[in-house]
Amino acid sequence: METKDMMMTSMLTMDKGENEGERDKESEDMGGEDDGTQRENGRLMLADGLADRGPKSMTSGSGQQVSNGFTTSTPQSPREGPGTAACAAGTTSGPGGGTGSSAPLGGLRTLMVQQTSLDRPRETWSKKMDFLLSVIGYAVDLGNVWRFPYICYQNGGGAFLLPYLLMAVFGGVPLFYMELALGQFHRSGCISIWKHICPIFKGIGFAICIIALYVAFYYNTIMAWALYYLLSSFRATLPWSTCTNPWNTANCNRYMSSDHNVSWSNSSTSPAEEFYTRQVLQVHLSPGLHELGSISWQLALCLLFIFTIVYFSIWKGVKTSGKVVWVTATFPYLVLLILLIRGATLPGAWRGVVFYLKPDWEKLLSTTVWIDAAAQIFFSLGPGFGVLLAFASYNPFHNNCYKDALVTSSVNCLTSFLSGFVIFTVLGYMAEMRQQNVDAVAKDAGPSLLFIIYAEAIANMPAATFFAIIFFLMIIMLGLDSTFAGLEGVITAMLDEFPHMLVKRREWFVFGLVCVCYLGALSTLTYGGAFVVKLFEEYATGPAVITVVLLEVIAVSWFYGTNRFCNDVQVMLGFYPGCFWRVCWVAICPCFLLFIIISFLAFPPEVRLFDYHYPPWTTVLGYCIGVSSFICVPSYMVYHLLNAKGTFKQRLLKSITPVPGGDSHRDFIVTNAV
């Protein structure tokens, strides 16, 4: 956030014989106030003889200037107590620059005034744990529960853990660490931070905000589905456990080992599948993306309730969202533990665990496995969405973000691994009850794994209502954390870029943003809304955000400079990043991201949902949505070069030169007075 700085200088004329008692009293008051009052935007310091002792003495007392304009102040020594400034006020400089308590008051005096800011101080987290839980809640989302277990068993089971860990160590964690360090050092959102790194890349910030909006358009709809399930769970018999409901068809079969009179055919459907497709989504009323149909008023109300929770959780900033995550980030772990214990006691659970972890080492020779590992760790940790920059910008300047990066990324990976046991113990139980192989049961990925397979398994457990309620509550909590984080990234970016317009109107801006997200999500609430969700998930975010992060790494490592960035980290944390991190930022991370991009372009995903195969024109539409956000990067480059002054070479040089300064830039101005 840019600040208006006010510089004050004063000349004091002291008369030895006039009002000496009043001046002594004022000096004592000023000294006491300096020591006893900590002010965010500056301190007033009164000292003697600084001019005689030279600028070196003053520099060591005021702090060390660093590359972004921050000043690191040395802590007060124990001897600099309340009486220090008062003694200075009553002493004078001797001929040799020394001081004496009995010297007359009329000697050379120095008034040192710290540069102050007219803007309000930047908001900070109330507690360190608020920050950690917010980052963990953001990183641990719905993908950890449904995507990782499916990809793991599909790509060799336990053998998949090897490429997954390698991609995490050399790609995901370094990117995670880099974003936390950038946000904490420059204390800016994803738009305004670029003037301190490489101004011509500022379009990256705008692209990130557009991508975050696209995510908000479809991601919250999945929580609306979960809320519909949650409300339907408050009954003795779960509605997706029987075939006697109005929405069921003649093909509905409740096929379990206890139902000896039921025969299962290829055209048969389970009651859980029909509840999901015909009652919740109602996709049977839409032929495809070309005809979405009407809006489901039930889902519209559910989504309105979700966005209401989101608004009142983030409208006041990290002070409020930091408290909410104490529930939304911790409750899912409690539920996962309960479901894991329950799943481990079910018959056939061991079959699912073996299927989940049995290594197939030959799969490692396939390029697809490495592509899936890279994509999974990238989207799981979530760099590039502006969230890590925003969250870290509210940290204290000397917070150990290195340790935070290691802790939160480790928790995220372990949560994914734990979720696999929760899912596959239940899938093993389903296979045992249906007398089928696990792979026949686990054929669905994505939301269908949760809303059909897992929901059906819960319906056949004892105490089904209880487990259904806590399971869908967990799904909602996992989604809320990520929504808080995604929108906070946009809010921080806009408030830092337009502080004078938006800072004092934060509540109204957040309200407008939430309304835009709700209106943008209306297409996902139609009868064909599930097709829209799938389209956004495949094209709107994936390729665009990976390309944006690739440019971000290049801008930081190659234009801003790894050495300069590492110096910033050293000033902030007290140690210089090791050779491993520098090599990752300069070479390995760009190659890691380029590998994902090339693989996506070389092997475009075959998009299908249920029995609907997406026609070719939807692929073109998907790429257009993805490019609509990324186009901000080259557009801003052209705009920046056209509006700069000077020759083309001067414009180009200026556009890649960081602008010094920052929110906490503090200088000291010294004036001598007689």
N, C-alpha and C positions, 0 to 999 in steps of 0.2 A: 504494500500500500504506500503510495507516495505521500509524503508529509510536507507541510509548510513549516519551515524552520525560522525561528525568530532569534536573532543575535542581539545581545544587549551588552553595552559597555558603559562603565560609569567612572567618573572622576570624583574622588573624595578629597576634600580639603579639610585637614585636621588642624585645629588651633589648640596649642598646648594648654593655654590657661582658660579656655572657655568651655563651660558645660562638660567638664571632664567626667563628672560622675554619670551624666546621662549617656555619654558615649561608651563608658565602660559597661553600663547596664545593657545597652543595645548590642555591644559586642558579645556579651555573655549570652543574651537571648539568641543571637544569630548562631553562635557556636552550638548551643544546646539544640536548636532546631535542626541543624545540619546532621548532628549525630543521631538524634532521636526520631527523625521523620524520614522515611524512605519514600521518595517520590519517583513515579514511573518515568516521567518525561525529563527529569533533570535535577541536579543538586546545585546549591549555591555554596561555594567554598571560598573562604577568606584565609589568606596566608601572607607571610612576610618574607621579604628577601628573595623571592623567587627570581626576580630580575637579576639580582647579583649572582645567584647560584647558577643561572643559565638555563637554556631550554631543555637540556638533557635531564635535569632534575625534574622538571615539570612533566616531561614525557613519561618518565618512569612512574610518576604518580597518577597520571591520567589513564594510562592503559596502552595497549598495543593496537595499532591500526591494521586491519586485515583487508582482504581483497574486496569484500562486498561493502565495506564501510563500517562494519561493526567495531566497537571498541571493547576490549576485554579488560575490565578494571581489576586491579589487584585488590585483595581484601584488606580491610583496615587492620592495622596491627593493634594488639591489645592496649598499647600505650596511647593510641589516638582516641581517647575517651571524650566525654562531654566537655572536659576542660580544655581540650587542645585548641579549638578555635577561639575560645575565650582568652587563653593565654596569648594566642597570636594577635588578638586585637589589642592587647595591652603591652606588647613588646615592639621593639624597633630593630632595624637592621643596623649593625655596627659597621665600622669602616671596612672591615674585612668580610662582610656578608654574614656575620654571626648575629645572634640575638641575645638579648639580656632582659631579664624581667624588670630590672630597675631603670631601664632606659626610658627616656621621654617618649611621649606618645606621638610626637609630630614628625617622626621619620618617614622613610619611604614605605608606602603601603601598596599591596597588590590585591585587587579584587578579581577573582577568577570565577567566571560564570559559565556554567555548562549550557551547551546548545539545547534548546528545548523544542518540543513539538506542539503545535496547536491542535493536532488530531488526538482523538481518544486512543489510549493504549490498546494494543492488540489483545484480544481475548485469549485466555490460556485454559488448559484443562484444570479442573479442580483437583484431581488426583492423577498420579501416574497410572493407576490401574484403570481409570476411565479411558485413557488413550490405548492401553494394551487391549482391553476388552473390545473397544471400537474397531481396532485393526483386525483382531481375531474374528470378530463378528462379520466384518466385511469379507475377509478371505475365506472363512468357512461358510459356504452357502449351499444352495440346493444341489449344485453340481457335485459337491463332495459326497452326497448321499446317493444320487442316482447315476452320475456319469462315471466316477472312478471305478466302482465295483464292476460295472458292465464292461468298461474298457480293459480292466485288469484280466477278467476271465477270458475275454475275447482275444487277447494278445499274449496268451501263454501263461496265465495265472501267476504263480510266484516268479517266473522268469521275467515278467513285465516289471517287477520291482527294480531290476538292475538298470534298464534304460531310464526308468522314472527317476531314480535317485541321481543318476548321472546328469540328467537334464536339470534337475533341481539344483544340484551343486554348482554346475558350470553356467547355467542360464537363468533360472528363476530367482534364486536367492541373491545373486549379484545385482539384478535389476531391482529387486525389492529393496535392498540396502541403498542403492544409488538414489532411488526416489525419496526414501525417508531422509537421507542426508541432504538432498537438494532442498526439500521443503523446509526442514528445520533450520538450515543455514540462511536461506534467503527470505524465509517467513512470508511467502507469497503463494497465491493460488496458481493454477496451471496456465493462466494467461499472462499476468503481469510478471511472472518469474523470468520470462524469456528476455526481458530487457537487461537483466543481470547476467544472462548466459550467452545468448546469441540473438539479437533483436530480430533478425530476418526470419527466424523460425517461430515467431509468435503465433502464426497460423495454427501451429500444433495445438495450442491451448483452445482455440475456437473449435477445432475439429474434435477435441476430447469432449467438449461440452455438448456438441451435437450427438456424438456417440452415446453419451450418458442419457440424453433425452430418448434416443431410440430404445435403449435398454429399459428405461422407465415405462415406455409404451407397452412392452410385452411382458416384462418380468413380473410386474405386480398382478397381472392377470392370473398367473399361476397361483399366487397367494389367494386370489379371489376364489379359484377352484377349491383350494384347500379349506377356505372358510365355509364354502357351501357344504363340503364333506363334514366339517366340524359341526355345523348346525344340524346336519342330518344324523349325527351320531348320538344325539340325546334321545334315544329311544331304546326299548328293551331288545328289539330285533332290528339289526342294521338293515337299511333298505337295499343294500347291494348283496345281501346274503340269500335272497329268495327270488323266484321267477314268477311271483304272483302279483307284481306291480303293474300299473297301467302302461308303463313304457316298455315292458318286456315283450319279446316276440316269441313265436313258436319254436325258434331255434335255441331258446334259452335252456341250458342244462346245468344243474348244480352237480358237477361231476367230482365226487370224492369217493374214496374207497368204501365208505359206509353206505353209499347209495348204490345198491346192487341192481336196482331196476332201471338204472340210467345207462344208456349207451351213447358214447361220445363219437361224433363224426367230424369230418373236416368243416362242415357248415355250422357246427354247434358253437355257441357263444356262452360265456359264463355270465352269471347275474352281475358280477362286478364290472365286466366289460360293458354290458348294456347300460348299467347305471351311469358309467363315465361318459360313454359316447352318445346315448340317447336322452339322458335326463340332465346331466350337468352341461355337456358341450352342445348337445343337440345337432351334431354334425350331419345326421341323416337328413336334415332339412335344407342342407346346402350342397349343391353339386360340385362346388370347388371355388377357387379364388375369383373366378369370373362372376360369381353370383353368391355373395356372402349371406344374404338374407337379413332378417330383422335382428335387433339387439335384444338379448335376453335380459329382461328386467331384473330377474333374480341375481344374475352375475353383476349387473350394473350397480345394484345396491350393495352387494358384497365388496366390489371394488371401491365404492364410495366410502364404505366403512374403513377399508384398508388405508386409503389416502387420508382420511381424517386422523387416524392414529399417526401416520407419517408426519402430517403437518404439525400436530401438537407435540411431537417428539423433537422436531428440528427447528421450530420457528424462532427459538431464542438462542440457537447456536449450540456449541459443544457443551455448554453448561447443563443444558437439558438432555441432549442426546447422550452425553456421557453418563448420565444417571440411568437412562432407560436401558442401555446395553447391559447393565448389571443383571437385568432379567432376561433380555432377549438373547444375550450371548452365552449365558450360563445354563439356562433351562434346557436347551437342546442336548447338552452333555448329560444331564440327569436322565432325560428320556432315552438317549442312546444306551446308557448303562442299563436302564430297566429293560429295554427291548433286547439287549444283548443277553442278559441273564435269562429272560423269558425264552428267547430263541434257542439258547443252548440247551434248555431242558425239553425242547420239543422232539418228538420222534423223527429220525431222519436228518437231524441238524448236521450231523457229521458228514453226510453226503454233500451238502452244500459247501461246507468248509473245504473239503477235499477238492471239489470242483473249482473253488475260488483260488486255491493256492497251489494246486498241483502244477509243477513247472513243466513247460513245453519249450525246451531250449532251442529247438529248431526254429521256433517263431522269431527268435532274435535275428535270424538272417534276413527277415523280411523288412523292407523299408517302412512299411505301414506301421509297424510296432514303434519305431523310433519317432515317426511323425506324430502318432497318437500320444506318446509319452511327452514330447515337447509341447504339443498343444494343451495337454491336460495340466501340466505344471504351470504353464503360462496363465491360462484362464483361471486356475485355482488360486494362485497368489494374487493375480489381478493388478500388475503394474500397467500403467498407460491409461487408466481411467481418471486420473487427476485426484483420486481419493487419498492416496498415500502422501502426495504433496500437500494436500489440504490438511489432513490430520496432523502431519509432522510440523506444519507451520505454526500450530498452537502450542508446541512444546517449548520448554525453557531452552535457551541457546546451547547450554552445555549438557543437555540430556544425552545419555548414551544410546543413540539410535542404532549403533552397531549391534549391541546386545539385544535390543528390541527386534531387529530384523531377524536375528538367528532364532530367538524364542518364538516369535509369532509364525514364522515360516515352518518351523519344526512342528508346532502345534497343529498347523493346517495339514501338513502331510500325514501326521499321525491320526488326525481325525478322519481323513479319507480312508486310511487303512482300517481303522476301527469300524467305519461305516460299512465296509465290505463284509465284515463278520455279521453285523446286524442284518444286512440284506440277505446274505447267502445262507445263514442258518434257517431263515424263514423259507427261502426257496427250496432248500433241502427238505424241509417239512412238507411243502406243497408237492414236491416230487414223490415223496413217500406216500402221501395220502392219495395221490392220483395214480400211483404205480407207474410213473413215467421217469425218464431220465431228466436230470437237472437242466440240461441244455434245452430240452423241449419246453420246460416251464419258463426259463430265463431268456426267452426269445425277444422280449420287448425291452427297449431302452428308453431313456428319457423319462418324461412324466408318467408314461404308461406303466413303468416299473413300479412307481409308487401308488398311483391311483387305481391300478387294476390288480396287479399281482400281489403287492403287499397288502392292499386293502382287502382282497379276498382272503389272504392268509389270516389277517386279524379277525375277519368275520367268523372264521372257523375255530378260533381259540376260545377257551373258557375266559370269562370276563371280557368279552369282545368290546363292549361299549367303553369300558375304561381305557383299554389299549388304543381304541380308535380315537378317543378324545385327546389323549396325550400325544399320539403320533401326529395328528394333523395340527395340533398346537405347535409341535416342534417344527413342522414344515413352515408354518406362518412365521414363527420366530426367526428361523434361518433366513427367510426372505426379507423380513423387516430390517435386519441388520444391514444387509447389502443395499437396500433401498435408502436407508438413512445415509449410508456412506456415499452412494452414487450422487444423490442430490446435494449433499454437503460439499462434494467436490465442485459442482456447478455453482452453488451459492458462494463459496469462498472465492472462486475465480472471478465471478462478476462483481462481488463487493470489493475485492482488491483492485480490480480494473477501473471501477467507477465508484470510488469511495464517497465522494461528495454528494452523489446522487442517491446512493442506495444504502449506505451504512445506517443512517437514521431511519430508514424505511424497510429494515430487514423483514419484519413480520409481513408487510404487504407484498414485498418481492417474493418471499417464500410462498405466500398464498397464491400469487399469480403463477408461479412455477408449478405448483401442485395442480392448479386448474388446467394448465397447458398439458401436463402429463395425463391427467384424467381424460381430457378431450382427445388427446392423441391415442389413448388406449381404447376408445370406443369401437374401433374396427375389430379389435380382438374379442369383443364381447358379443359379436354377432354369432349366428349359427355356424358360420364358417370361420369363426375367430381362431380356432385351433390351427387352421392352415396359415393364417397371418402370423401367429406366434412362431410357428416353425420357420417361416420365411425370414422373419426378423432375426431369429436365433442363428440361422445358417449364414446369412449374407450381411446383415446391417452392422454387426459388431465385429465378428471374427477377423476377416481380412483387413478391415480398416484400422482397427486398434493395433494389430501387429505391425502394420506399416508405420503407424504413428510412433510406436515405441522404438522401431528401428531408427527413424529420423531423430528421435529424442536422444538415443544413445550416441549416434553419430555427432549430433550437435554438442553434447556434453564432452565426449571423449576426444573428438578431433578438432572442433572449433573452439570451444571454451578451454579445452586442454585438460588432460588427465592430471598433469602436475599441479595445475592451478586448483582443480577440484580436490585433489588429495591434500594440498596445503590448507584449503578451507576446512576439510575434515579434521586435520591436525589441530587447527586453531579451536575448532568446536569441541573435539573429543579429547585432545591431548596426545594423540598418537597418529602416526602416518599409516595409511592403509598399506597392507603388504603387497608383495609382488603378485600373488594370486589374484587379488581383487583388481589390480591395475591391468593385468593381462586379460582378465574376463571383460572388463569394461571396454578396452580398446579393440580386442579382436574376437574373443569367443562369443560374447553376447550378440554382436552384429551378425556373426555367422549363424548362431542359433536362431535368430529371428528370420534371417534370410532363408534358412532351411525350411522353416514353417511356411513362409510366403510362397516359395517356389513349389513346394509340395502341394499346397492348396491349388495353385494355378495349374500344375501338371495333372493332379488327380482331383478334379472338382467333385464335391460330394453328390451322390445320387439322392435327391431329396424326395422323400415320400412319407406319407402319414396315413396310417390305417390302409385302406385300399386305394387311396388317391395318389397317383403319380403326378408330380408337378410338371406341367407342360413346358416346352422350351422358352416361351415368352416370360414365364415367371423367373427363369434364370437371369434373363436380361433385366427384368425389374429389380431383382435382388442385387445385381451388380450396380445398378443405378443408385439404389439406396445407399450402398456402401461407399460409392464414389462421392455422393452428395456431402458426406462429412469430410472426407479426405481432401476434397477440392479446395478447402479453406487454406491448406498449406501453400500450394503454388500461387493461389490468388493473393494471399497476403504478401508473399515475396515480391510479386510484381507491383502491388500497391506501395509497399515500403520503398522499393527502388525508385519508383516514379515520383514519390513525394519527398525524397531526400534531396539535399542541395549539393552542388558541386559537380565535378566530372563523374563519369561512370565509375572510374576507378576509386574516386573518393567516396562515392555513394556505397559501392560494394564494401570498401574497407570499414566504413562507418556501420554498415548493417551487420557485420560480424564481430564488432567490437562491443564487449559488455559495457553497460552503463554502470558506473560505481554508485554506491549508496544503498541504503536500506532503511527499514523502519526504525531500527535502533541505532542509527548513525548518530554518534555523539562526539562533539568537539569541545575543547575548552578554550576560552578566549581570556587572555590575561592583559590587564591594563594596569599601568603604574600610576599612582596618584600621590601628590604631595600634600 
